[in-house]
Each structure stands twice: as structure tokens, then as C-alpha cells.
Amino acid sequence: MKPINVGLIGIGTVGGGTWTVLKRNAEEITRRAGRPIRIMAVADVYDAVRSERPYKKGMSHAEAFAILRDGRASHFDPQIVDVFLCFDEQVQRIREQWTDRT
């Protein structure tokens, strides 16, 4: 498979310095990797809201699933959210298995 072309939009000067603007080619990324990227978006948000950070406490499994339900069709692929939500117990078990034990 050939690499995805990121694409140069423009080169110019600002305040005497040269700037370059790069833009991801969203259509090509979606066409070539579409579904895997949408799956990762759901899994990543679930993990992010469940994870504790220095600036926030992690949310519960139920709260994370509620965020995914609320974002269904507006932020996430609805079919992927529906399938992810069907695996409630398995998602919880995998999360517990891989949670950092430090």
C-alpha cells in the first residue's frame, strides 16, 4: 500500500519568516482507512474518559458508555457505537485486565 499523501497547502511569509501549512487529506484517509479509524475513535474516547489523569478523575464504565451513546451519529459512526455497546461485559473485562497496575 502506498503512503497517504498529507499534502502541502501553501508556503508564504509571516513577519519575515517562512511558514508552511500542511493539511491531512481527510477524504483519502477515510477512503483508505475509514472503518478502522472510526473504530479507534470510539475505543480511544472510551479509554480517555475512563482513565485517571493528574487533572481529572476517571469516569465509570456506565458514564463512558453514556458519552458514547450521546455522541452516536453526531461524533461517532452509529453502527460502530452500537456494536461496541453490545460488548458491555467484554469491554469492562478487557479494561480491567489492561488497567495500569502501578
Helices and strands as residue ranges (DSSP letters): E 8-14, E 17-22, H 26-50, H 61-71, H 78-86, H 88-98
